[in-house]
Amino acid sequence: MSKISNFLSTDPYVDFYEVTDTNGIAIWGGGDPVEAIEFFRQSIGSRLFVTSWNEEGDDAKLIGVPIEITKLITATISNSMERAQQWR
């Protein structure tokens, strides 16, 4: 079985989130997942990616490839809104 990557691991990796516009141009990037979601929600038609980086001193090296999490985040937001409607 291959090694499973965990974004919340204790490895010396740093997660980086990036919001892109409909043309794939980065419009926001950073390490705070809450801020990433907030910016994603403000930008209609945007896409959200996460990457993991290995930081050693001043250098950072990309680990793997960018993973698009747009559908996951959109489904989570939709599900949360549906649950909120149940309590009204």
Steps between C-alpha positions, in 0.01 A plus 500: 500500500634844417563763765196714575564873516332686784471876476495520880813295554794575724738473205698816419254586224320829451158512333438776246153588371439681173184651357499547122260681271317332211812538281722322754677818610578511872303770680587398857751272666602425855527250783179578691217260404230722655617800299516283187134400541395858568672624184370206296141582602542865393619413150230359271629229268829463685683174565687391813822298510720370780867411475745370754851642528812385680670804650865476584642833608426764238424244229168329435446197279161392363397153612278329242259692279230759571172340606179674398254497790234725346229231481572381854478851645191589295324180615595573861367855482177376335453229762556748782240735354249215469555406864451861608166507315383199701526697824293798383 
